[in-house]
Amino acid sequence: MHPYWITIDSHLGVGVTAPSEAEALQLFALAFPSREVVRIEIIKDMNDLDQNHVVPNLGGANWLQRGIWFPLGYEHIAN
């Protein structure tokens, strides 16, 4: 599993964990069908995430478990 950060227009971005980039993009498309991906990258360190908005809003989300962990509310997509 790899945590990915997907950058999209007019939003901070989406955090997804999946075994591959292709699957991360599939989970993203299920949750945000009308949004276009600007960039996708593997997160190598939690410190690479926005420490003022993303990290404090992870709540109980497990960023190492398959699924969408940011923004909150999309955890069910991985099921």
C-alpha positions as CSV (number, residue, x, y, z in Angstrom):
1,M,0.0,0.0,0.0
2,H,1.1,3.5,-0.8
3,P,-0.3,6.8,0.4
4,Y,-0.9,9.2,-2.5
5,W,-1.7,12.9,-2.7
6,I,-4.0,13.9,-5.6
7,T,-3.9,17.5,-6.5
8,I,-7.1,18.9,-8.2
9,D,-8.2,22.4,-9.2
10,S,-9.8,24.7,-6.7
11,H,-9.4,22.3,-3.7
12,L,-6.6,21.5,-1.3
13,G,-6.4,17.9,-2.6
14,V,-7.3,14.3,-1.8
15,G,-5.4,11.8,0.2
16,V,-5.8,8.2,-1.0
17,T,-4.0,5.0,0.0
18,A,-3.9,2.1,-2.5
19,P,-1.6,-0.6,-3.8
20,S,-1.0,1.2,-7.1
21,E,-1.4,4.6,-8.6
22,A,-4.1,3.2,-11.0
23,E,-6.2,2.0,-8.0
24,A,-5.8,5.3,-6.2
25,L,-7.1,7.1,-9.3
26,Q,-10.1,4.6,-9.4
27,L,-11.0,5.3,-5.8
28,F,-10.7,9.0,-6.5
29,A,-13.0,8.8,-9.5
30,L,-15.6,7.0,-7.5
31,A,-15.7,9.7,-4.9
32,F,-15.2,12.7,-7.2
33,P,-16.5,11.8,-10.6
34,S,-16.6,15.3,-12.0
35,R,-13.1,16.4,-10.8
36,E,-10.0,16.3,-12.9
37,V,-6.6,15.3,-11.6
38,V,-3.9,17.8,-11.9
39,R,-1.1,15.7,-10.3
40,I,-0.7,12.5,-8.3
41,E,2.3,11.7,-6.2
42,I,3.4,9.2,-3.5
43,I,3.6,10.7,0.0
44,K,7.0,9.7,1.4
45,D,6.7,11.5,4.7
46,M,3.7,12.8,6.7
47,N,5.6,16.1,7.0
48,D,5.1,16.6,3.3
49,L,1.4,17.2,4.0
50,D,-0.1,20.6,4.9
51,Q,0.5,20.7,8.6
52,N,-2.1,23.5,9.2
53,H,-5.1,22.0,7.5
54,V,-4.6,18.4,6.2
55,V,-2.9,16.8,9.2
56,P,-5.2,18.2,11.9
57,N,-8.3,17.1,9.9
58,L,-7.3,13.5,9.5
59,G,-9.3,12.7,12.6
60,G,-9.4,9.0,13.1
61,A,-8.5,8.2,9.5
62,N,-5.7,5.7,9.0
63,W,-3.6,7.0,6.1
64,L,-1.9,3.6,5.8
65,Q,-5.2,1.7,5.2
66,R,-6.7,1.4,1.7
67,G,-9.1,4.2,0.9
68,I,-9.7,7.9,1.0
69,W,-8.4,9.5,4.2
70,F,-8.7,13.2,3.2
71,P,-11.1,14.9,3.1
72,L,-13.0,13.2,5.8
73,G,-16.4,11.6,4.8
74,Y,-15.2,9.4,2.0
75,E,-13.9,6.5,4.0
76,H,-16.7,4.3,2.8
77,I,-15.5,4.4,-0.8
78,A,-12.9,1.6,-0.1
79,N,-15.5,-0.8,1.1
